[in-house]
Amino acid sequence: YMQFCAATTRWEYRGRDHIQALTGQSGGIVAAFWHSRIALSFVAWPRSAPQKPAMLISRSKEGDFIARFARQLDIATIRGSSRNQRKDKGKGGMAAFRDMDRWVNDANCMGMTIDGPRGPRQRATMGALRLARSTGAPIMIFSWSVTHKHVANSWDRFVLPLPFARGVMIWGEPLVIPEAADPDEMERLRLVLEDRLNTITRQADEACGGVVSEPEPAIPVQAEATP
């Protein structure tokens, strides 16, 4: 169904130079987007790119469904959590981080919903930044919206696209995380990442009309720790 929606949508692409520059180099990439935009996230990735795509997916029942869908699109999956690796040992946090680190260091692309799997909505966690710092890979951000959609009354305000819509896909300016970034710098960069992704999400929603997705109130972020 999602492939049908993507194929029948008349897409407008913005910021394509960002994704072209990243896929034109031989290194790995960390792709960051909001949980609400999982449905058509595969549209953001050019099939001609040399980097193979993968997604971090939770070990929940919802994650099982998303993993099956990803495999149908030839997208590899890594199951686990991107949050505090020490606290999420039972959810595969440490193992997932090692697998992602290996995947990106092998010059591939790792996709992550940076407010998932449980929110708060449109508030970035540290997972993508830690991975980018560890691997030296840039963080690619993107978001999308469509004119015909259903917005669920879920924590993330999940966007379910409908066929034959007009859509906007936006890639934002990549973010590089220095290897020597300390906790204060990591928090500053987390806020930059969050703001950039919220900005392009708002732009996509406004371009397509209807509901504009807004972030939940911010909550204190746990102190940065090296996994």
C-alpha positions as CSV (number, residue, x, y, z in Angstrom):
1,Y,0.0,0.0,0.0
2,M,2.8,2.5,0.9
3,Q,4.5,1.8,-2.4
4,F,1.3,2.4,-4.2
5,C,0.8,5.7,-2.4
6,A,4.4,6.8,-3.1
7,A,4.0,5.9,-6.8
8,T,0.8,7.8,-7.2
9,T,2.0,10.9,-5.4
10,R,3.2,13.9,-7.4
11,W,6.3,14.8,-5.6
12,E,8.1,18.1,-5.2
13,Y,11.7,17.7,-4.0
14,R,13.5,20.4,-2.0
15,G,17.1,20.3,-0.8
16,R,18.0,17.5,-3.2
17,D,21.5,18.9,-3.4
18,H,22.1,17.8,0.2
19,I,21.3,14.1,-0.4
20,Q,23.1,14.1,-3.7
21,A,26.3,15.5,-2.0
22,L,26.1,12.8,0.7
23,T,25.4,9.8,-1.5
24,G,28.1,11.1,-3.9
25,Q,30.8,10.4,-1.3
26,S,31.9,6.9,-0.3
27,G,31.4,7.1,3.4
28,G,28.6,6.1,5.7
29,I,25.5,8.2,6.6
30,V,23.2,8.5,9.5
31,A,19.7,9.4,8.4
32,A,17.4,11.0,11.0
33,F,13.7,11.6,10.8
34,W,10.6,11.7,13.0
35,H,8.6,8.6,14.0
36,S,5.5,10.1,12.4
37,R,7.1,10.0,9.0
38,I,8.0,6.4,8.8
39,A,5.4,5.5,6.2
40,L,7.0,7.1,3.1
41,S,10.5,7.5,4.5
42,F,11.8,5.1,1.8
43,V,11.1,7.8,-0.8
44,A,13.9,9.9,0.6
45,W,16.6,7.3,-0.2
46,P,17.8,7.2,-3.9
47,R,18.1,3.6,-5.0
48,S,21.1,4.5,-7.1
49,A,23.1,5.4,-3.9
50,P,26.2,3.3,-3.2
51,Q,25.4,3.1,0.5
52,K,23.0,0.3,1.5
53,P,20.1,1.5,3.6
54,A,19.1,0.0,7.0
55,M,16.7,1.0,9.7
56,L,16.8,0.8,13.5
57,I,13.5,-0.8,14.6
58,S,12.3,-1.4,18.1
59,R,11.6,-5.0,19.4
60,S,7.9,-4.2,19.8
61,K,4.9,-5.7,17.9
62,E,4.7,-2.4,16.0
63,G,8.4,-2.9,15.2
64,D,7.7,-6.4,13.8
65,F,5.3,-4.9,11.3
66,I,7.7,-2.2,10.3
67,A,10.5,-4.7,9.9
68,R,8.5,-6.9,7.5
69,F,7.7,-3.8,5.4
70,A,11.3,-2.7,5.4
71,R,12.5,-6.1,4.2
72,Q,10.0,-5.9,1.3
73,L,11.8,-2.8,0.2
74,D,15.2,-4.5,0.5
75,I,16.0,-2.3,3.6
76,A,18.1,-4.1,6.2
77,T,16.9,-4.0,9.8
78,I,18.7,-3.7,13.2
79,R,16.4,-4.4,16.1
80,G,16.8,-2.6,19.4
81,S,16.8,0.9,21.0
82,S,18.7,4.0,20.3
83,R,18.2,5.5,23.8
84,N,20.5,5.1,26.8
85,Q,22.3,1.9,25.9
86,R,23.1,1.0,29.5
87,K,19.4,1.3,30.6
88,D,18.1,-0.5,27.5
89,K,20.2,-3.6,27.7
90,G,17.1,-5.7,27.8
91,K,15.9,-4.0,24.6
92,G,19.1,-4.7,22.7
93,G,20.5,-1.2,23.2
94,M,24.2,-2.1,23.4
95,A,24.1,-4.8,20.7
96,A,22.0,-2.5,18.4
97,F,24.5,0.3,18.8
98,R,27.5,-2.0,17.9
99,D,25.6,-3.3,14.9
100,M,24.8,0.2,13.7
101,D,28.3,1.3,14.3
102,R,29.6,-1.5,12.2
103,W,27.0,-0.9,9.4
104,V,27.9,2.8,9.1
105,N,31.6,2.1,9.3
106,D,31.1,-0.2,6.3
107,A,30.0,2.8,4.3
108,N,26.3,2.3,4.5
109,C,23.3,4.4,5.6
110,M,21.6,3.9,9.0
111,G,18.0,5.3,9.3
112,M,16.8,6.3,12.8
113,T,13.5,7.8,14.1
114,I,15.1,10.1,16.6
115,D,12.0,10.6,18.7
116,G,11.0,6.9,18.7
117,P,9.9,4.5,19.8
118,R,7.9,6.3,22.5
119,G,8.5,10.0,22.3
120,P,8.1,12.8,23.3
121,R,7.0,13.7,19.8
122,Q,9.5,15.6,17.7
123,R,12.1,15.9,20.5
124,A,15.5,14.5,19.4
125,T,17.2,11.8,21.5
126,M,21.0,11.4,21.6
127,G,21.1,8.1,19.6
128,A,21.8,9.5,16.2
129,L,24.4,12.0,17.5
130,R,26.3,9.3,19.4
131,L,26.4,7.1,16.3
132,A,27.5,10.0,14.1
133,R,30.2,10.9,16.7
134,S,31.4,7.3,16.9
135,T,31.6,6.8,13.1
136,G,32.4,10.3,11.8
137,A,29.4,10.0,9.5
138,P,27.3,13.1,8.7
139,I,23.6,13.1,9.9
140,M,21.2,13.5,7.0
141,I,17.8,14.9,7.9
142,F,14.6,14.7,5.9
143,S,10.9,15.1,6.3
144,W,7.8,14.9,4.0
145,S,4.1,15.5,3.9
146,V,1.2,14.9,1.5
147,T,-2.1,16.7,0.7
148,H,-4.2,13.6,1.2
149,K,-3.5,11.9,4.5
150,H,-4.9,10.7,7.8
151,V,-3.2,11.9,11.0
152,A,-3.6,9.4,13.8
153,N,-4.4,10.4,17.4
154,S,-1.2,8.6,18.6
155,W,1.7,9.9,20.6
156,D,3.6,10.7,17.4
157,R,0.6,11.9,15.3
158,F,1.5,9.2,12.8
159,V,0.9,10.4,9.2
160,L,-0.8,7.7,7.0
161,P,-0.7,8.8,3.4
162,L,-3.5,8.3,0.9
163,P,-3.1,7.6,-2.8
164,F,-3.1,10.2,-5.6
165,A,-1.8,13.1,-3.5
166,R,0.6,15.9,-4.0
167,G,3.7,15.5,-1.8
168,V,6.7,17.4,-0.7
169,M,10.0,15.7,0.3
170,I,12.6,18.0,2.0
171,W,16.2,17.2,2.8
172,G,17.8,19.6,5.3
173,E,21.4,20.7,5.9
174,P,23.6,17.8,7.1
175,L,25.0,17.9,10.6
176,V,28.6,16.7,11.5
177,I,29.3,15.7,15.1
178,P,33.0,16.2,16.1
179,E,34.7,13.1,17.6
180,A,35.8,15.2,20.6
181,A,32.3,16.7,21.3
182,D,31.8,16.8,25.1
183,P,28.4,16.6,26.9
184,D,27.7,20.3,26.6
185,E,28.5,20.3,22.9
186,M,26.4,17.2,22.3
187,E,23.4,18.9,23.9
188,R,23.9,22.0,21.8
189,L,24.1,19.9,18.6
190,R,21.1,17.8,19.7
191,L,19.0,21.1,19.9
192,V,20.4,22.1,16.4
193,L,19.4,18.7,15.0
194,E,15.9,18.9,16.6
195,D,15.3,22.5,15.4
196,R,16.5,21.8,11.8
197,L,14.2,18.7,11.5
198,N,11.2,20.5,13.0
199,T,11.8,23.3,10.6
200,I,11.7,21.2,7.5
201,T,8.8,19.1,8.9
202,R,6.8,22.4,9.4
203,Q,7.7,23.5,5.9
204,A,6.5,20.2,4.3
205,D,3.2,20.3,6.3
206,E,2.5,23.9,5.4
207,A,3.2,23.3,1.7
208,C,0.6,20.5,1.7
209,G,-2.0,22.2,3.9
210,G,-4.0,20.7,6.7
211,V,-2.6,19.9,10.1
212,V,0.9,21.2,11.0
213,S,2.7,18.7,13.3
214,E,4.1,20.4,16.4
215,P,6.6,19.0,18.9
216,E,5.5,18.1,22.4
217,P,6.8,20.2,25.3
218,A,10.5,19.6,25.9
219,I,11.6,17.5,28.8
220,P,15.1,17.5,30.4
221,V,17.5,15.2,28.5
222,Q,19.7,12.7,30.4
223,A,23.3,13.5,30.6
224,E,25.4,12.4,27.7
225,A,27.3,9.2,28.2
226,T,29.6,7.3,25.9
227,P,28.2,3.9,25.1
